[in-house]
Amino acid sequence: MKHPKYSGGIIVNIDINTVIFPFLERAVEEENFSEKTLYPFVDQYADSNVKVLIFNNFCQSSITPTKVFTDFVHKHDMKVENGGEVDYRDIFKGVYKCNVEHGVEPFGVWIDRTRERGLEAWISVRMNDNHGFIEDAFFVRSEFFYEAKANGWFVGHNPNGSLGSGLNEVDFSDPYGGYSCHTLYNYAVPEVRQKMLDYIEEQLDMYNVDGLELDFMRNAICFDFTNCPEKYDIMNDFIRNVRKLADKAGEKYGHYIKVAARMPRDIERALMYGFDTETWSEEKLVDYLIPSPNYFSCDSDMGVAEWTKRCPNIKLSIGFESLALSRRGKFRMVSEDVLNGMMAGYLGQGADSVYLYNFYINPYDHIGIPAKQVDENTKRTLQLAKRFDTVDDIYSHRRRHLITYEDNCTYGFERYQPLPSEITSGESKSFSLAIGYIPEGKCATLVVGLSEGCADDITVTVNGKVCGGMKPCTAGQIESLMSATPGQLYCEKETVLYSAAIEAESFDRYAIEIKADKKVVVDYIEIDII
């Protein structure tokens, strides 16, 4: 394959709760606090291939000042919510002290500083966040939530269902994922759409940004989508209005403002939810589409070719989570090598840029959440990503390519989850991995994990060539080979690993076929390039 282009760099989404809250909590305690105290939050990304910083300003309430929704300064002072006593002062003390006691609005400082340092500054609005869906009151919930509940403006079978009823009363088998019938706004309701448009207009008028992200992966369910034939017309009109608001703000500031939309993994799944991205492309309403997983794992096979073919007027940025798994199981943070492999595979398919979500990084040691959730490896991963200044850096670095899975399948579709795969005696199954360009002089290793059977029971071919000499290997051997962080294998403990050297060739995809002489269960497949 040809040496791929790489022009878009890395886009980083900065999370409210796990990054901004702890940073501000630490920063406001600095002696002689000023606007400059906030600069390291941005400066750490400068002089790198991180080209865009997206500041998440809205989940269910707003961290930025607003007259449209509830903001977090108001939540700090709140004593009663939904008829019950609440105390959110500890959660919001950093935000409160910065804005009220010090008189510094951090988003304005960060956006200006980002543009000063030569990066693009975007804001991100979560279009239907549903964290805390079983709580009677929740620390990021807006007062508009209770107005919507009272008026039946939620999606699902039971829009006025009781809150706080417990998971045992939530039906996770229904088309809406169970929880959504309680907590997701229905965009078929004009009042819901207008509320979001009013907020977007207000924020674009407040901040001179380079872009606006509509985060529809928090959550993609915006309609009673199995029973709403007008969903495309409604959402298309909404996106047209967003484009008008961005253009209006662009006229005010004297530059074009980009619009991005975070989407499910492929076009057909997006269509099921009501996102007509082909019309968005045809009418040039959106500048970036960001296919992304929901949370539990990076997805190794999102539909790049179909996205670029059917939405030719929109740039494609591929979204990665900070977690990766071969199948549903214990959370595992992506290592440096795995992130590099994911980026190389997608850029090789024609993606314009890569996008990091939930990669928690702070210039202060104080993180504010348990180390088991955010460890040193996550910091190293982003620091490494910052050093990918050219496409050659990405393709020349050690990298691991994993087959992972679709973590949140759209109703009406079969989940993309190749593993685990049972292969009966005499049968064979095929798997594929997008590897991307491989420079000369590289070596490649195939790793196959079995939870039933052994290497003597299978014949493996890679790109049509028989792979001989599959030998047992340990997690430690792979970690040593790849310089990965200890403990960062992405299969279960019971999986037995086998590896063999294979030819390092530049194919768009590596075709892997496994034939079984006896029944086996393939649990894991990985290709390493060093």
N, C-alpha and C positions, 0 to 999 in steps of 0.2 A: 504494500500500500504506500501511497505518497506520504511524505512528511506533512502533517496537518498544520493548518493555520491555528493561531491562538491569539486573538486580538482583544478579547473582552476582559481578560484578567479574572480576578477573584472578587466575588460579591459577598459581603459578610452581613448577616442580619444580627443585630444586637438586641438580645432579649431584655424585657423589662425586669421581671422578677428575679432572675438568677444572676444578672450582670449589673444592671443599672442600680437596683436597690442597694446591694452590698457596697458598690463603689461609692455611692453618695453617702451612705452611712459612715463609711470610713473617711471620706474626703472632708466632710463638714466638721470633723473633729481636729483637722489640721490647724496648727497655730498660724495665725495670719491668713486665714482662708480668703481666697479671692477667686475671680474667674480663672486665673491662671492655674489654680489648683486642679481645675477640671481638664486642663490641656492633655495630660498623659493618657487620658481615656481615648483620645483621638490619635495622639502622636505616635503611639505604639504601632499603628498601622501604616504610617507614612514611610516613604522610601522602600516600597515593596511592590509586589504585583497585586496587592489588594487595591482595587480601583474604586470600589463603591462601598460606603458604609450606610447601612439601612438602620435607622433608629426606630425601634418599635415603640410608638407613642400611645397605642390604643389596643387594649385587649377587650375588656368589657366596660372599663372606665378609662379615663385619660390620665396619663402621667403629666401631660402638658396642660396649661390653663385652658379652660373651655367653658362656654355658656350653654353648650348644646347637651353634653352628657355630664355625669358626675366626674370630678377630677380627684386626684389622690390627696391633695391638700384638704379637700372637703371630707374625704374618707378618714383622714387622720383625726379630724374633729368630731366625727360621727359617734354618737352614744347609743342611738337606737336605730335598728334596721329591721324592716319586716316585722315590727311588733316586738322584737327582742333586743336585749341589751348587747352592745358590742363595744369592743375596745381595740382599735387598730393602730394605736399610737406607736407601739414598738415596730410594727411593720413599716410604717410610713415616716418614721422619724427623720431619716436622711433626706427624703424628698421635702418634708415640711421645713426642716431647718434651712435647707439650701434656698428654698423659695421665699419663706416668710422671715426667718430670723436673719439670714444673710442677704436677702433681697436679690438673689442670683437665680435666673431661670436657666437651668442647665441645657435644655435642648437648643435654645438660641445660641448659647456659647459653643456647643459642640458642632452645630450645623455650620456656623461661621468659621470655626477653627478647621473643620474638615475641608471646606472649600479653600481656605487659605493654604492648607498643606497640599493642595493639588488633587484631592480625591473628590469624588461626587458624593453628595449628601442627600439621601432619600429618607422619607418617613414611611412607616408601615402601619397600616390599619388592619387589624384582624377583623374580618367581616362578620364572623359568627362564632366567636370564642365561647366555649362551653365548659371551661374548668369549673369545678365545684358544683356539678349539676345536681347532686343530691343534698346539698346544704340548704338549710332554711335562710341563711344569710352567708355572704361570702365576701372576702376582703377586696376583691377587684370588681365586684358587681355594681353596675350602675342602677340608679333609681328608675331609669327607663325600663329595666327588666320587670319591675313589679307593675308598671303601667301596662306593658305588653302582656303580662300574665293575666291581669284583670280583664283585658280586652280580647283575649284569645288570639294573640298575634304570633303564636308559636307554631312550628311545624309538627305534624304527626297525628297520631290517632286520638290523642287526648291532650289538646292544647291547654286545658285548664287543670291538668293533673296536679296532685299535691306534691309539694317539694319535701325533701327530707324523709322520704318514705323508706329509704334503704335499698341497697342493691337487690335484695331478694324480691322486690316488687317491680324491678325493671326488666322488661322482656328484651333481651339482647338478640333474639332471633328475628325480630321484626325488621322490615326494610330500612328503617331509619336508625338502626343501631341501638334501639331501646331508650337510651338517655335523651336522645334528641327530641322526643315528643314532649319533654319537659322544658327544655332550655334553649332551643334554637329559634331565632327570629325567622318569620316567614316573609320572604321578600316579595311574595304576591300581595302583601299588605302595603298600600301606598304610604302609610305613616312610617313604616319601618324603613322603606327606601329613602324617604325624605329626611328622616333622622340621620341616616348615614351620609347623605349628600350634604346636609347642613354642616355636619362635623368636618367633612373633607374640605368644604369651601372655607370654613373658619380656619382650619389649620394651614391650608395653602396661603391664605391671606396673612397668616401670622409669621410664617417661616419662608425664607427664600431658599428653597430646596431645588435640587436637580431632578428629583424623581419622587413618585408616589407609588408605593406597593399596595395592592389590594390582596391581602392574605386570605384566600379562600380555602386554604387547608387548615384553618382554625375557625370554622369548620366548613366543609364543602356542601353540607346539606342546607340549602337556602330556600327550598320549596318542598311541598308535598309532591316530590318529583315523579312519583308513580301515577299521580292523578292530577297533573297540571299541564295540559297541552300548550298553554300559553307561556310556559316558563322561558322559552327562548326569546320571545318578543319582549317580555318583561325585563329579562336580564340584559338583552342587547340595548334596550332603551336606557337602562341604568348606566351601562358602560359608556354610552354616548354622552350622557350627562356628566359623568366623571371626566371624560375627555374635554368637554366644554369648560369645566371648572379648572382643569389643568392649563388649558389654553388661556383662559382669562387671567390666571395667576401669572402665566408666562409673559403676557403683555405687560403686566404690572412691573415685573422684575427685569424685563428685557432679554429673556432667554427662554428657550424651549424647556418644558418640564415633561419628563418621560413618565409613562404609566406602565407599571408591571403588574402581572397577575400570577399568583402562585396557584398551581393547578394540580389535579390528580395525575397519575403516571402516564396516561395516554389520552388521545383525542376522544375516543369513544366513551371512555369512563367520564370524561369531562362533560360530554354531551348528555349523558344520563342525568347528571345533576342540573343541567340547564345552561352550561357554559358553551356557547356557540363560537368557539375560537376562530373558526374559518371566516365568519362574518366580521369578527374583530380585525382579522388580518386584511380582508378585502377592503374594509372601510378605514383601515389604519387608525384604529381606536386605541390599540395597545402596542407598546414598543418592545416589551419583554414578556415572554411566557416562561414560567419556572416550574416545570414538572418536578414534583417532590414527593417523598414519602410523608407519612403522617407523624411518626415518632419512633417506632420500635426498631427500625433498621434502615440503613441505606438500601436502596433498590438497585440491583445490578443490571436491570434490563428494561429501562423505560424507553418509550418508543421514539427515539430521536429521528429516525428516517421519516416516519409518518408525520411528526410534528413539522419538520422542515419542508416536507413536500406540500402539505395541505395548508400551512400558515407561512407562506414565503415572505411576507412583509413584516414578520415579527422575529426579533432575535430570540434565540433559545439559550437559556441558562439552566443547567442541570443542578437540582437541589440535592444536597447531602445532609443527612442527620449525623449526629455525633456518635450514634450507635450502629453496630453492624452484627448480623447474625445469619447463619445459614438457614435457620428455621426458628420458629417462636421458642424462646427459652430465656435463660438468664441474660440480663443486659450486659453488653460488652462494648466499651468505648472503642472507636476506631483508632488504630495505631497510625503512625506516620506512613508506614508502607502501604497500608490498606487504603488510606485516603489518596495516596499518590496513584495507586492502581485504579481506583474509581475514576479519578480525574482523567488519567490517560485513556481509559476505555471510552469515556463519553466524548472527550475532545476528538478522539480518533474517528468517531461516528459523525462529527460535524457540528457539535454544540459550539456556541459562540463563547461561552464563559461557564464558570462553575460558581456555585452558590452554597454557602455554609450556613446551616440553621442549627441552633442549640450548641454551637461551639463556644463554650463559656471561657472567656479570657478576661483577666483584670490586671491592671498594672500594680495593684496592691496584693499582698499575700492574703489579705482577708477576703475569703470567698463567700462566706455566709450560708453555705449549704453543706451537707455532710460530704466528707471526702470520698465516700463510696460512690457518690453520684458524679462528682467532678474531681478528678484526680490530676496528678502531675502530667500524665500522658496526654490529656486533653490540651493542656497548655502547650506541650511540645508539638502536638499536631498542628495547631494554628501557627505557632512560630515557624514551623517548617514550611507550611503553606505560604507564609509571607515571603519566603526566600525563593519561590518559584518565579524568578524574574523573566524567564523566557520559556518557550515551549521546550527547548532542549533540556532545561533543568528538570522538567517534569518527566520527560521520556528517558533521560539518562539515569535518574535516581532509582534505587532499589524499589520494587513495587510488588504488591500482592493483589491478585485478582480473585475475588471470591464470588461464588454463586450465592446470592442472598434471596430475599423473597419480598413480595408485596405485603406491607404490614397492615394496610387498611383497604380491603377490597370493596369496590362499589357494588351495590345491590344489582343483581342480574348478570354479574360476571363471575367467571371462575378465577379464583385467586392465583396469581403467578407465584408458585411455590414448587420448584422442581425437586426439592429435597425435603424430607427423606423420600427415597424412591426404591420401592421393592421391585427386584428383577427376578423372575422365576427362571428355573432351569431351561436352558435353550433359547431364552429370549435375550434381546438387547434393547438398550435405551440410549437415546442421544441427548446430549447437553451442549450448550454453547456459551462462550464467554467472549465479550468484546474486550480485546486486549489493547488495540491501538498500535501505533508505530513503535518498532523496536530498533534502536541503533545497532550498527554492526558491533560484534565482539561481545554481545550479551549472552548469558546462559539462562536456560529456562528449566524449571522443575514442576512436575505435576504432583499434587498431593490429593489422594482419594481417601476418604474416611468411610469405614464400614461399621455398622452397629450389629450386623449379622453376616456371617461368612468371613472369608479371608482372601488375600490376594491370589492364592492358588485357584480360587473359584471363579476368577474373572479374567477376561481378555480385554485390554484397553487399547483403543486406537485414538491417536490425536492427529487431526488433519489428514486422515487416511493412512497414517503410518502406525504400525503396531508398536506399542510402548512396552518394551521388555524390562525385566528386572525390577518389578515393583517390590520394594523392600519395606519392612516395618520401620517406622520412624517415630520419634517422640516429639511431644510439644516443645521440649527444650531444644531439640535439634533444629526445628523450623525457626524457633525464636532466635537461636544463635546465627543461623544462616541469614535471616532477614534483618538482624539487628532490631527486632521488635521488642516491645516492652514485655517483661515476664507476665504471664497470665492472659495475654491478649490473643488467644486462639478463639475461633468463632464457631466451635462445635461443642457438643456435650462431652462430659468426662468419659462416658461409656464408649465413645467412638474410638475405633482403632485406626490409626493413620498409617498409610503406605505412601511412599514417594518414589519417583524415578526421574532421571534426566530426560528431557525432550528437546527437540530442535527449536531454537529461538528464531521464528520466522514472522515477518510482518504480514499478518492476515487481518482483514476487518474483524473476523471472528475466529476463534479457535473452536473447531468441531471435535467434541469428545464423545466417543461411543464406548459403552461398557456392555460386554456380552457375558452372561452368567452360565457357567457349567453346572452350578448348584444355586439354589435360591440364596440371594444376598439382599441386604438393605444398604443402599448407598446413602450416607448421611451428610457427606461433605465433599466439596470439590474446590480446589484452589490451584492457581497457576502463579508461580513466583518468577519474576524476572530480576536477575542481578547482573 
